[in-house]
Amino acid sequence: MNPRKPIIAMFVVGIAVIAGLTFIPYSLVERAREAVSAVITRPPEVVAPALPVPTPTPPAFDAEAWYAGRGEEPARHGVLIEAFDGTRVLAAHNPDTPFNPASLIKLATTHVALPPLGADYRIETRVYTEGEVGDDGTLRGKVTVVGGDPTFGDISAALIAKELRARGIKRVTEELSVSPEFCFNYSESPVESAERMSRVMQMKEKQRTLAETLPPSHVKPLFVLRSYPLRNILLYMNAHSSNFVAERVGAMVGGPEGIERYLVEELKLPAEQVEIARASGREHNRMTARGVLTVLRALESEATRQGLKLDDLMPVVSDDAGTLRRRLVGSPLEGAAVGKTGTLTAEVDGGMASLAGVVYTESSGMIAFVILDQGNQIAENRQLEDELLSEVVINHAVPRPIATPDKPRPLLPSDSLTITSE
């Protein structure tokens, strides 16, 4: 008999007993769980729903097909028309493609000039005299005019002559001298400007010259002519798309470089989508339809901050004198929009026609629009702009005309010029 068999048998029995004792608790627990489940109904497992990925709803109006249906190459056009508050896009085509916006750059120039200068800023033209005035009203000496008001013209010159006569000066023996930045009726030549001013003033001076030296700072002028308020100058600039005025105003706020820097750093436009060559929009500039719309919104915000409306700075379509005087006449948008045009001849980027602004509506608030059309068919592109804008807007809202007088308002009201003594 093998003495190890009882030991092995006992070992096997022990393992079996331990295994049984181990299994019993788990069995009882499982039976208990089944019994509880029979009485209590557990809520189904909650699974978090997948969050929907927001996708922009495409505008109902297909601008690309609209252009193609008229035999146009869609790639040569950029469009963005949407609610001014950005809640609805009514039409969009190439909104982030850079084009040459031409004179729409003047909207950027307008916006950049307003914050540092203010809507009521006036440009000074200082008038100095040298010599003695005789009893007959003859100044034996000269008159020096210092200033760079880009809107200085016949009315301003006549006011200066009137003020000189009121102070006893009827004639000047020697010369009429002007500063290097002086301009008259939008002439780039200061000497030519002096000649033109002389004909208006009729002081019979011997010569008209460019001042070699200006009066020192401690010498006070006889009087100062203060220009139209900046808001009027900007309205005139935008209504007539005056390149001359835009270049002079732009120079006051850093020139093209300053404007471009402001758009990128302050308005956060992508640097690769902004190029400003001239403050007037001449030559090779680049902006997108979305970028111009950003400028338009910023301009409206700044205008509101200074107690103005957009129609204080931009002409009313078909109502005000200027480049929009005959646009959209007879359409539902007549008198219901303010805007800015842009035009470049074929020599620059193959030609451009552009239009941007705001349409006022009865129930949908303001609708902002930017339309950029490349090509040398300027008249045809302008017609396309008017048709496209009208079609999009009237499909969504009823235009609301802006209350305007029966005749075009004076953009540079002469009674706003003032003369002050120093």
C-alpha positions as CSV (number, residue, x, y, z in Angstrom):
1,M,0.0,0.0,0.0
2,N,1.3,3.4,-1.0
3,P,1.5,5.6,2.1
4,R,1.1,8.8,0.0
5,K,-2.5,7.9,-1.3
6,P,-4.4,9.0,1.9
7,I,-2.5,12.3,1.8
8,I,-3.3,12.9,-1.8
9,A,-7.0,12.0,-1.2
10,M,-7.2,14.4,1.7
11,F,-5.6,17.2,-0.4
12,V,-8.0,16.7,-3.3
13,V,-11.0,16.7,-0.9
14,G,-9.7,19.9,0.7
15,I,-9.4,21.7,-2.6
16,A,-13.0,20.7,-3.5
17,V,-14.3,22.0,-0.2
18,I,-12.5,25.3,-0.6
19,A,-13.7,25.7,-4.2
20,G,-17.3,25.0,-3.1
21,L,-17.1,27.5,-0.3
22,T,-15.6,30.1,-2.7
23,F,-18.4,29.6,-5.3
24,I,-21.3,29.8,-2.8
25,P,-21.0,33.6,-2.1
26,Y,-20.9,34.5,-5.8
27,S,-23.9,32.2,-6.5
28,L,-25.9,33.8,-3.7
29,V,-25.0,37.3,-4.9
30,E,-26.0,36.5,-8.4
31,R,-29.3,35.0,-7.2
32,A,-29.9,38.1,-5.1
33,R,-29.3,40.3,-8.1
34,E,-31.8,38.3,-10.2
35,A,-34.3,38.6,-7.4
36,V,-33.9,42.4,-7.1
37,S,-34.1,42.8,-10.9
38,A,-37.4,41.0,-10.8
39,V,-38.8,43.7,-8.5
40,I,-36.9,46.9,-9.5
41,T,-36.7,48.1,-13.1
42,R,-33.5,49.9,-13.9
43,P,-33.6,52.9,-16.3
44,P,-32.1,52.2,-19.6
45,E,-28.5,53.3,-20.1
46,V,-28.3,56.9,-21.2
47,V,-26.2,57.6,-24.2
48,A,-25.2,61.2,-24.9
49,P,-26.4,62.2,-28.4
50,A,-23.9,63.2,-30.9
51,L,-23.7,67.0,-31.2
52,P,-24.6,68.2,-34.7
53,V,-21.7,69.8,-36.6
54,P,-22.8,73.3,-37.6
55,T,-22.8,73.9,-41.3
56,P,-23.5,77.3,-42.8
57,T,-26.7,77.4,-44.8
58,P,-25.9,78.4,-48.3
59,P,-27.8,81.5,-49.5
60,A,-30.9,80.8,-51.6
61,F,-29.6,83.1,-54.3
62,D,-27.0,81.5,-56.6
63,A,-24.9,84.4,-57.7
64,E,-22.5,82.1,-59.6
65,A,-25.3,80.7,-61.7
66,W,-26.7,84.2,-62.1
67,Y,-23.5,85.5,-63.7
68,A,-23.0,82.4,-65.8
69,G,-26.6,82.7,-67.1
70,R,-25.7,86.1,-68.4
71,G,-22.6,84.9,-70.3
72,E,-20.2,86.2,-67.6
73,E,-17.2,84.4,-66.3
74,P,-18.1,83.9,-62.6
75,A,-14.4,83.9,-61.5
76,R,-14.2,87.6,-62.4
77,H,-16.9,88.6,-59.9
78,G,-17.1,88.8,-56.1
79,V,-20.3,89.3,-54.2
80,L,-21.4,89.4,-50.6
81,I,-24.9,90.6,-49.7
82,E,-26.1,90.0,-46.1
83,A,-28.1,91.4,-43.2
84,F,-26.1,94.2,-41.7
85,D,-26.0,92.3,-38.3
86,G,-24.5,89.3,-40.1
87,T,-27.4,86.9,-39.2
88,R,-28.4,86.1,-42.8
89,V,-26.4,85.7,-46.0
90,L,-28.5,86.6,-49.0
91,A,-25.9,86.1,-51.7
92,A,-22.2,85.2,-51.7
93,H,-19.8,84.4,-54.5
94,N,-16.0,84.6,-54.1
95,P,-16.4,86.6,-50.9
96,D,-12.9,85.8,-49.8
97,T,-11.1,86.3,-53.2
98,P,-9.0,89.5,-53.4
99,F,-10.0,91.9,-56.2
100,N,-9.0,95.4,-56.9
101,P,-11.9,97.3,-55.2
102,A,-10.9,100.6,-56.9
103,S,-12.5,103.6,-55.2
104,L,-14.2,101.5,-52.5
105,I,-10.8,102.0,-50.8
106,K,-12.2,105.5,-50.0
107,L,-14.5,103.9,-47.5
108,A,-11.4,102.7,-45.6
109,T,-9.9,106.1,-45.9
110,T,-13.1,107.6,-44.5
111,H,-13.1,105.2,-41.6
112,V,-9.4,105.6,-40.7
113,A,-9.7,109.4,-40.7
114,L,-12.7,109.7,-38.4
115,P,-11.4,108.4,-35.1
116,P,-8.3,110.5,-34.7
117,L,-9.7,113.7,-36.3
118,G,-13.4,113.7,-35.5
119,A,-16.4,114.5,-37.6
120,D,-16.2,118.2,-36.8
121,Y,-12.5,118.6,-37.5
122,R,-11.7,121.6,-39.7
123,I,-8.6,122.3,-41.7
124,E,-7.1,125.7,-41.2
125,T,-6.0,128.1,-43.8
126,R,-4.0,130.9,-42.2
127,V,-3.6,134.4,-43.7
128,Y,-0.6,136.6,-42.9
129,T,0.1,140.1,-44.1
130,E,3.4,142.0,-44.2
131,G,3.8,145.8,-44.7
132,E,1.9,149.0,-44.0
133,V,-1.7,149.7,-45.0
134,G,-2.3,153.2,-46.4
135,D,-5.4,155.3,-46.0
136,D,-6.5,154.3,-49.5
137,G,-6.5,150.6,-48.5
138,T,-3.3,149.6,-50.2
139,L,-1.1,147.1,-48.5
140,R,2.5,148.0,-49.4
141,G,3.8,144.5,-48.9
142,K,2.4,141.0,-49.4
143,V,-0.2,138.4,-48.3
144,T,0.9,134.9,-47.5
145,V,-1.7,132.1,-47.4
146,V,-0.7,128.9,-45.6
147,G,-2.9,125.8,-45.7
148,G,-3.7,122.5,-47.3
149,D,-7.5,122.3,-47.4
150,P,-8.3,120.0,-50.3
151,T,-11.7,121.6,-50.8
152,F,-10.3,125.2,-51.0
153,G,-11.8,127.0,-54.0
154,D,-13.7,130.0,-55.3
155,I,-15.9,130.3,-52.2
156,S,-13.0,130.2,-49.8
157,A,-10.9,132.7,-51.8
158,A,-13.9,135.1,-52.0
159,L,-14.3,134.8,-48.2
160,I,-10.6,135.7,-47.7
161,A,-10.9,138.7,-50.0
162,K,-14.0,139.8,-48.2
163,E,-12.3,139.5,-44.8
164,L,-9.2,141.5,-46.1
165,R,-11.4,144.3,-47.3
166,A,-13.3,144.3,-44.0
167,R,-10.0,144.9,-42.3
168,G,-9.1,147.8,-44.6
169,I,-7.0,146.0,-47.3
170,K,-8.3,146.6,-50.8
171,R,-5.1,146.1,-52.8
172,V,-1.7,144.5,-52.4
173,T,1.4,146.0,-54.1
174,E,3.9,143.2,-54.0
175,E,2.8,139.6,-54.0
176,L,0.4,136.8,-53.1
177,S,2.5,134.0,-51.6
178,V,1.2,130.4,-50.8
179,S,2.6,127.5,-48.9
180,P,3.9,124.3,-50.7
181,E,0.8,122.3,-49.7
182,F,-1.7,125.0,-50.8
183,C,-4.2,124.0,-53.4
184,F,-7.1,125.7,-55.2
185,N,-9.9,123.9,-57.1
186,Y,-8.0,120.5,-56.8
187,S,-4.8,121.7,-58.5
188,E,-1.7,119.9,-57.6
189,S,0.4,123.0,-58.4
190,P,0.6,125.6,-55.6
191,V,1.8,128.3,-58.0
192,E,-1.1,127.6,-60.4
193,S,-3.4,127.6,-57.4
194,A,-2.1,131.0,-56.3
195,E,-2.8,132.3,-59.8
196,R,-6.3,131.0,-59.7
197,M,-6.9,132.5,-56.3
198,S,-5.5,135.8,-57.4
199,R,-8.2,136.1,-60.1
200,V,-10.9,135.5,-57.6
201,M,-9.5,137.9,-54.9
202,Q,-8.6,140.7,-57.4
203,M,-6.0,142.3,-55.1
204,K,-3.9,143.4,-58.1
205,E,-0.6,142.2,-56.6
206,K,2.4,142.2,-58.9
207,Q,3.2,138.5,-58.6
208,R,2.1,135.1,-57.3
209,T,4.8,133.0,-55.7
210,L,5.5,129.9,-53.7
211,A,6.7,130.9,-50.2
212,E,10.3,130.1,-49.7
213,T,10.0,130.5,-46.0
214,L,6.8,130.4,-43.9
215,P,6.1,132.8,-41.0
216,P,7.6,131.6,-37.8
217,S,5.4,129.9,-35.2
218,H,5.4,132.9,-32.9
219,V,3.9,135.2,-35.6
220,K,0.2,135.1,-35.5
221,P,-1.9,135.2,-38.7
222,L,-4.2,138.1,-39.4
223,F,-7.1,135.6,-39.4
224,V,-7.9,131.9,-40.1
225,L,-10.3,130.4,-42.5
226,R,-11.6,127.1,-41.2
227,S,-12.7,124.5,-43.8
228,Y,-15.9,122.6,-44.0
229,P,-16.3,120.0,-41.2
230,L,-14.6,116.8,-42.0
231,R,-17.9,115.0,-42.2
232,N,-18.9,117.2,-45.2
233,I,-15.5,116.8,-46.8
234,L,-15.8,113.0,-46.5
235,L,-19.3,113.0,-47.9
236,Y,-18.2,115.1,-50.9
237,M,-15.2,112.8,-51.4
238,N,-17.4,109.7,-51.5
239,A,-20.2,111.2,-53.5
240,H,-17.9,112.5,-56.3
241,S,-15.3,109.8,-55.7
242,S,-12.7,112.6,-55.6
243,N,-9.2,111.1,-55.8
244,F,-7.6,114.4,-55.0
245,V,-9.5,114.8,-51.7
246,A,-8.9,111.2,-50.8
247,E,-5.2,111.5,-51.3
248,R,-5.0,114.7,-49.1
249,V,-7.2,113.2,-46.4
250,G,-5.3,109.9,-46.5
251,A,-2.0,111.8,-46.0
252,M,-3.3,113.2,-42.8
253,V,-3.7,109.8,-41.3
254,G,-0.6,108.0,-42.4
255,G,-1.1,107.5,-46.1
256,P,-1.6,104.2,-47.8
257,E,0.7,102.4,-45.3
258,G,-1.2,103.8,-42.4
259,I,-4.6,102.8,-43.8
260,E,-3.3,99.3,-44.6
261,R,-1.8,98.9,-41.2
262,Y,-5.1,100.0,-39.6
263,L,-7.1,97.5,-41.6
264,V,-4.9,94.6,-40.6
265,E,-4.1,95.5,-37.0
266,E,-7.3,97.1,-35.9
267,L,-10.0,95.5,-38.0
268,K,-8.1,92.2,-38.1
269,L,-8.4,91.7,-41.9
270,P,-6.0,88.9,-43.1
271,A,-2.8,90.6,-44.2
272,E,-2.6,88.5,-47.4
273,Q,-6.0,89.9,-48.4
274,V,-5.2,93.6,-48.0
275,E,-3.0,95.8,-50.2
276,I,-3.4,99.6,-50.3
277,A,-1.4,101.4,-52.9
278,R,-3.3,104.7,-52.9
279,A,-5.7,106.2,-50.3
280,S,-8.0,107.0,-53.3
281,G,-8.1,103.5,-54.6
282,R,-6.1,104.2,-57.7
283,E,-3.5,101.8,-59.0
284,H,-3.1,98.3,-57.7
285,N,-5.0,97.7,-54.5
286,R,-6.4,94.4,-53.1
287,M,-9.4,93.6,-50.8
288,T,-12.1,91.0,-50.6
289,A,-15.8,91.5,-50.6
290,R,-15.8,90.3,-47.0
291,G,-13.0,92.8,-46.1
292,V,-14.9,95.7,-47.6
293,L,-18.0,94.7,-45.7
294,T,-16.0,94.6,-42.5
295,V,-14.9,98.2,-43.2
296,L,-18.5,99.2,-43.9
297,R,-19.6,97.8,-40.6
298,A,-16.8,99.5,-38.8
299,L,-17.5,102.8,-40.5
300,E,-21.2,102.6,-39.4
301,S,-20.1,101.9,-35.8
302,E,-17.7,104.8,-35.7
303,A,-20.3,107.1,-37.3
304,T,-22.8,106.2,-34.6
305,R,-20.2,106.8,-31.9
306,Q,-19.8,110.3,-33.3
307,G,-23.5,111.0,-33.6
308,L,-23.7,110.5,-37.4
309,K,-25.5,108.1,-39.8
310,L,-24.0,106.5,-42.8
311,D,-25.9,108.9,-45.1
312,D,-23.9,111.7,-43.4
313,L,-20.8,110.2,-45.0
314,M,-22.0,108.4,-48.1
315,P,-24.3,109.6,-50.9
316,V,-27.9,108.5,-51.2
317,V,-28.4,106.4,-54.4
318,S,-30.2,108.4,-57.1
319,D,-30.8,111.4,-54.9
320,D,-27.4,113.0,-54.2
321,A,-25.1,114.6,-56.7
322,G,-22.1,112.5,-57.7
323,T,-21.4,109.0,-59.2
324,L,-24.6,107.5,-57.9
325,R,-26.9,110.3,-59.1
326,R,-28.4,108.2,-62.0
327,R,-28.0,104.7,-60.5
328,L,-31.0,102.5,-59.7
329,V,-33.4,105.3,-60.8
330,G,-36.9,103.8,-61.3
331,S,-36.0,100.6,-59.3
332,P,-37.4,99.7,-55.9
333,L,-34.1,100.7,-54.4
334,E,-34.3,104.3,-55.6
335,G,-33.6,106.6,-52.7
336,A,-33.4,103.6,-50.3
337,A,-29.7,103.0,-50.2
338,V,-26.4,104.8,-49.6
339,G,-23.3,103.6,-51.4
340,K,-19.9,104.1,-52.9
341,T,-18.8,103.3,-56.5
342,G,-15.5,102.2,-57.8
343,T,-14.1,102.4,-61.3
344,L,-10.8,101.6,-62.9
345,T,-10.0,101.6,-66.6
346,A,-8.6,98.6,-68.5
347,E,-5.0,99.7,-67.8
348,V,-5.3,98.5,-64.2
349,D,-6.3,94.9,-63.6
350,G,-8.2,94.8,-66.8
351,G,-10.7,97.3,-65.6
352,M,-13.0,97.2,-62.5
353,A,-16.5,98.3,-61.6
354,S,-17.5,98.0,-58.0
355,L,-20.4,99.0,-55.7
356,A,-20.8,98.8,-51.9
357,G,-23.2,100.2,-49.3
358,V,-26.3,99.6,-47.4
359,V,-30.0,99.3,-48.4
360,Y,-32.6,100.3,-45.8
361,T,-35.7,98.1,-45.6
362,E,-39.1,98.2,-43.8
363,S,-38.8,95.1,-41.7
364,S,-35.4,93.5,-42.2
365,G,-33.2,96.4,-41.1
366,M,-30.2,97.3,-43.1
367,I,-28.8,95.0,-45.8
368,A,-25.1,95.4,-46.6
369,F,-23.7,94.7,-50.0
370,V,-20.4,94.6,-51.8
371,I,-20.2,93.8,-55.5
372,L,-16.8,93.6,-57.3
373,D,-16.8,93.1,-61.1
374,Q,-13.6,92.8,-63.1
375,G,-13.4,93.6,-66.8
376,N,-13.2,96.4,-69.2
377,Q,-17.0,96.5,-69.9
378,I,-17.6,99.2,-67.2
379,A,-21.1,100.3,-68.3
380,E,-22.3,96.7,-68.6
381,N,-20.8,95.7,-65.2
382,R,-22.6,98.7,-63.6
383,Q,-25.9,97.5,-65.1
384,L,-25.2,94.0,-63.7
385,E,-24.5,95.4,-60.3
386,D,-27.8,97.3,-60.2
387,E,-29.8,94.3,-61.5
388,L,-28.2,91.8,-59.1
389,L,-28.6,94.0,-56.0
390,S,-32.2,94.8,-56.8
391,E,-33.1,91.2,-57.5
392,V,-31.5,89.9,-54.2
393,V,-32.9,92.6,-52.0
394,I,-36.5,92.6,-53.2
395,N,-36.7,88.8,-52.8
396,H,-36.1,89.3,-49.1
397,A,-37.3,92.7,-48.0
398,V,-39.2,95.9,-48.9
399,P,-36.8,98.8,-49.4
400,R,-37.5,101.9,-47.3
401,P,-36.6,105.3,-49.0
402,I,-34.5,107.7,-47.0
403,A,-36.3,111.0,-46.3
404,T,-34.5,113.5,-48.5
405,P,-35.3,117.0,-49.8
406,D,-36.8,117.5,-53.3
407,K,-33.5,118.7,-54.7
408,P,-30.0,117.3,-54.1
409,R,-28.5,118.5,-50.8
410,P,-25.4,120.7,-50.9
411,L,-22.5,118.4,-50.1
412,L,-20.2,121.3,-49.2
413,P,-22.6,124.0,-47.7
414,S,-20.9,127.3,-48.0
415,D,-22.4,128.6,-44.8
416,S,-20.4,126.1,-42.9
417,L,-17.1,127.9,-43.6
418,T,-16.0,130.1,-40.8
419,I,-13.3,132.8,-40.2
420,T,-11.8,133.4,-36.8
421,S,-9.2,135.9,-35.6
422,E,-6.1,134.8,-33.8
